[in-house]
Amino acid sequence: MTMTFINLAVSDLTLAAEFYRAIGFTSDQTAPAGDSMMLTISDTTRLMLHVRSAFEAYTGVAATDTATSREVIVGLSAQSREQVDEMVDRVAVAGGEPLGPGVADGPMYMRGFRDLDGHQWSFLHMAS
């Protein structure tokens, strides 16, 4: 396998796309087209945003209510501890919810956050 596609249900495709662009994800689309859109996280990772109804049509079940449960935590690597902090600072400016200070655990440094739709993410750096 060479590519990873993260699929998320969102309540407002335009606002979600603006949020993710503000934290550094990119897209060739200037505006969402239809019910879904793709953003680039890295050369091998894409984020697929779907309005809730489209996501539920793909999965055949209701999307998780992020106010009461978590289905997954998406973790993305960073090149340094400073980049972890910088990215979560961007999240806060863009309207996301930082989940406290950074946590150091041996060679790993991590900070979590929730996006506009309550999906939980983390940026982490593994020292070599």
N, C-alpha and C positions, 0 to 999 in steps of 0.2 A: 504494500500500500504506500502511496506516495503523497496523497492529499488528505487533509482533514477538513470536514465541513461541519460546523457547529450550527444547528438549527434552533431558533428561538421564536416563541410566540411574543408578539408585541401589541400593545393597544393602539399605538399611533406610529405608523411606519415612518412618516416624515420626521417626527421628533426623535425616534430611536436612531434613525440614520444620522441626524445632526449630532446627537450625543456621541455616537461611536466615531464620527469624523473628528469631533472635538478632542477625543483622546488619542487620535493618531491612526485610526483605521482609514483605509482609502476606498474609493469607489469610482468607477468610470461613469456612473449614473449621477446626473445632477439632481434628479428628483426620483423618488420611487415610482416604478412603473407597475401598476396593478397591485396585486396583493403581496408581493414578495420582492426582496432585493438582496443582492450579494455585496458584501464589503470584503476587502482584503486585509487580513491581519499580518500575514507574512507570505513568503513564496509558496509555502505548502499548507497554509491554513486560511480558510474562508469562513466568514460569518454570514449565515443565511437568516434574514429577518422575514417573518411572515406575520401578516395580521392574524389575529387569533382564529378567525373562521377558516382561513387557508391552512394554518397549522393543524387545526383539528380535522380538516378534510384529509390531510396527508396521513395523520396518525390514526384516525378512526376513533379517537377518544378525546375527552375534554383535556384542555391544556391545564397544567398544574397551576393552582392558585398560589402564587408566590407570597401572598400575605400570610398564609398559614402553613406552607410546606416548602421543602426544597427537593428537587429531583436530582440535581447535579450541581457541583461547583466546578466552574471552568477555570483552570489555572494556566497562565501564560508566563513563559520565561522572560526574564529581563537580563541585560548584560551586566548590571551592577546593582548594589543596594541603592545607590543614588537614583538610578533609573526607576526602580520599584517605587520609591517615594515620589519622584517626579510624576509618574503615571497616575498614582492615586491622587496626587494633588490636582492633576488635570480632571480626573473623575469628579472631584468635589466642585471645581469651577463649572463643569458641564452639567451639574445638577444631580449627579449620582451620590450615593451614600457611602463614605469611607467607613470601614468597620474597625475603627480603633487604630492604635499605633502599630508599627511594624513588629513582627515577632521573629526573633532569632532562635534557631534550633540547630545547633551544630553548624554545619556549613550552609544551611538554608536560611534565607531571610525572606519573609513574606508579609504582604499586606492584602487584606481582603476589602471588597466593596460590593455594593449592589447597584445595578443599573437602574434606569428609569422605570422599568417594569418589575423590579425586585429580583431579577436573576442574580445569583451570587457568583462572583469572579474573584480571582486573586492574581496578583503579579508576584513572581518569586525569582530569587536569584540563588543559584547554587555556586558557592565559592569552590574553586578548584584547588 
